[in-house]
Amino acid sequence: MTPRKIVLTFPKEKIDKPIVYKLIKDHNLTFNIMKASITPDQEGHMVLEIDGEAAEIEKGIKYLKDQGVKVEPLSKDIKVNWDKCTQCGVCVAICPTAALYIKDRKTMEVAFDAQKCIACELCIRPCPPRAIEVHF
């Protein structure tokens, strides 16, 4: 069992339905809600770390898609524009999970580990060249 981080986008007509609950009840999956933004009459977004048997995770994801929920891997939504990045390290200092880190202390090169990222967005505002973006 390897946890997967996914981003769910709920259509506005589905945000008041107990869709995520069925992942536990019908597919024996566990999940950690890492971030959620759900507003009445608007599209909703949720970042989940989901865990369980691989076959059940796939069935759960199929169920979500059948309900009209868009499902994407979290790493697909985190973008670092390395051409814009000045390697200042501000993002490293604020990243709570060390997803952004100093790869080489001699050159102070910044690197990104998408597996550690929880899309908290703390790195976006302090980045001087605006090289980091989170797309939901």
C-alpha positions as CSV (number, residue, x, y, z in Angstrom):
1,M,0.0,0.0,0.0
2,T,1.5,3.2,-1.2
3,P,-0.3,6.5,-0.5
4,R,-1.1,8.6,-3.5
5,K,-1.7,12.4,-3.5
6,I,-4.5,13.5,-5.8
7,V,-6.4,16.7,-6.5
8,L,-10.2,16.4,-6.8
9,T,-12.3,19.1,-8.6
10,F,-16.0,18.9,-7.8
11,P,-18.6,20.4,-10.2
12,K,-20.7,22.9,-8.3
13,E,-23.8,20.7,-8.4
14,K,-21.9,17.9,-6.5
15,I,-20.3,19.8,-3.7
16,D,-23.0,19.0,-1.2
17,K,-23.0,15.3,-1.9
18,P,-21.2,12.7,0.4
19,I,-19.0,11.5,-2.5
20,V,-15.7,11.2,-0.7
21,Y,-17.3,9.2,2.2
22,K,-18.0,6.4,-0.3
23,L,-14.2,5.9,-0.6
24,I,-14.2,4.6,3.0
25,K,-17.5,2.8,3.0
26,D,-17.4,1.1,-0.4
27,H,-13.7,0.8,-1.2
28,N,-12.0,0.5,2.2
29,L,-9.7,3.4,1.5
30,T,-8.3,5.8,4.0
31,F,-7.5,9.4,3.2
32,N,-6.1,12.5,4.7
33,I,-7.6,15.8,3.5
34,M,-4.5,18.0,3.0
35,K,-6.4,21.0,1.6
36,A,-9.9,21.8,0.7
37,S,-11.7,24.8,-0.9
38,I,-15.4,24.3,-1.2
39,T,-17.7,27.2,-1.6
40,P,-21.5,27.0,-2.3
41,D,-22.5,27.5,-5.9
42,Q,-18.9,27.2,-7.0
43,E,-16.5,24.5,-8.1
44,G,-14.8,22.7,-5.2
45,H,-11.2,21.6,-4.9
46,M,-9.7,19.0,-2.5
47,V,-6.2,17.6,-2.1
48,L,-6.2,14.1,-0.7
49,E,-3.5,11.6,0.3
50,I,-5.3,8.4,-0.4
51,D,-4.2,4.9,0.8
52,G,-5.4,1.4,0.4
53,E,-5.0,-1.6,-1.9
54,A,-4.0,-0.6,-5.4
55,A,-7.0,-2.2,-7.0
56,E,-9.3,-0.5,-4.6
57,I,-7.7,2.9,-5.2
58,E,-8.3,2.5,-8.9
59,K,-11.9,1.5,-8.3
60,G,-12.3,4.5,-6.0
61,I,-10.9,6.8,-8.6
62,K,-13.2,5.3,-11.2
63,Y,-16.1,5.9,-8.9
64,L,-15.1,9.6,-8.4
65,K,-14.8,10.1,-12.1
66,D,-18.2,8.4,-12.7
67,Q,-19.6,11.0,-10.3
68,G,-18.3,13.8,-12.4
69,V,-15.3,14.6,-10.2
70,K,-12.1,15.5,-12.0
71,V,-9.2,13.5,-10.6
72,E,-5.5,14.4,-11.2
73,P,-2.3,13.5,-9.5
74,L,-1.0,16.3,-7.2
75,S,2.4,16.4,-8.8
76,K,0.8,17.4,-12.1
77,D,-0.5,20.6,-10.5
78,I,2.7,21.9,-9.0
79,K,4.8,23.9,-11.3
80,V,8.3,25.4,-10.8
81,N,9.5,27.5,-13.7
82,W,13.2,26.8,-13.4
83,D,13.9,29.4,-16.1
84,K,12.4,32.1,-13.8
85,C,13.9,30.7,-10.6
86,T,16.8,32.8,-9.3
87,Q,17.9,30.1,-6.7
88,C,17.4,32.5,-3.9
89,G,16.1,29.8,-1.5
90,V,13.3,31.8,0.0
91,C,10.9,28.9,-0.8
92,V,13.2,26.5,0.9
93,A,13.0,28.4,4.2
94,I,9.2,28.4,4.3
95,C,8.4,24.9,2.9
96,P,6.9,22.9,5.8
97,T,7.6,19.5,4.2
98,A,11.0,20.1,2.7
99,A,9.5,19.5,-0.8
100,L,11.6,22.5,-1.8
101,Y,15.2,22.0,-0.7
102,I,18.8,22.9,-1.3
103,K,20.1,20.2,-3.7
104,D,23.8,21.3,-3.6
105,R,25.1,23.4,-0.7
106,K,28.1,24.6,-2.8
107,T,26.0,26.0,-5.5
108,M,22.8,26.5,-3.4
109,E,20.8,25.0,-6.1
110,V,17.1,24.6,-5.2
111,A,15.3,21.4,-6.1
112,F,11.7,20.2,-5.8
113,D,10.4,16.8,-4.6
114,A,6.7,16.5,-5.7
115,Q,6.2,13.5,-3.5
116,K,6.7,15.6,-0.4
117,C,4.5,18.5,-1.5
118,I,1.1,19.1,0.1
119,A,0.2,22.1,-2.1
120,C,0.0,24.4,1.0
121,E,1.0,27.3,-1.3
122,L,3.2,28.9,1.3
123,C,6.0,29.1,-1.2
124,I,4.1,31.1,-3.8
125,R,3.9,34.6,-2.3
126,P,7.4,34.9,-1.0
127,C,9.0,33.8,-4.3
128,P,10.5,37.0,-5.8
129,P,10.3,36.0,-9.5
130,R,7.0,34.2,-9.1
131,A,8.5,30.9,-10.3
132,I,6.2,28.6,-8.4
133,E,2.6,28.0,-9.3
134,V,-0.1,25.7,-8.0
135,H,-2.9,24.9,-10.5
136,F,-6.1,23.3,-9.5
